[in-house]
């Protein structure tokens, strides 16, 4: 599958790119310019020399992709998404963005966001896309190292079919199970929970992730 990743040199985007490339997917590395895309692809090849990383400018990457992952800083969404909206129409677009602020007391989730959450805002800016939210809570460094995470990914999204396709894609990440967490309106809860995980990691050390226990009919983790 051709997967475009916008923000592939950020910690989480880089981890996802490496894992999906290791599973045999073609990773289209999107950036504002061809030069920056080339640099980003070179960085990913250093992590996984056998990976198929194809650098393109953002709009071309969106056009070529079957699925897109948006992993840019939350402040850049308003400028980045609108030029790609037409190219993303009808495609699954996965937001992994968390709107967080950092201060002396740690990470704080921003509230009163346009659209309600970052995923919902992307849906507003690309109204014909099928937006989902996933992977926000995964530990980026462990993901880059392709560790067996024993973690759960909560997937919200526009339509059950969209969520099911994201759940299927997630099987490429070792030790990770994706769970259907419902409609896109639930994204704000999951995005904001990343602040809690960051603060717990800082207070107690480590790289925690979410694991949901007690589900009788959910699939086992890989």
Helices and strands as residue ranges (DSSP letters): E 2-6, H 11-22, E 26-31, H 34-47, E 53-57, H 58-64, E 67-70, G 74-76, H 77-80, G 82-84, H 85-88, E 92-95, E 100-103, E 106-109, H 118-125, E 130-133, H 140-144, E 151-157, H 160-170, E 176-180, G 184-186, H 187-204
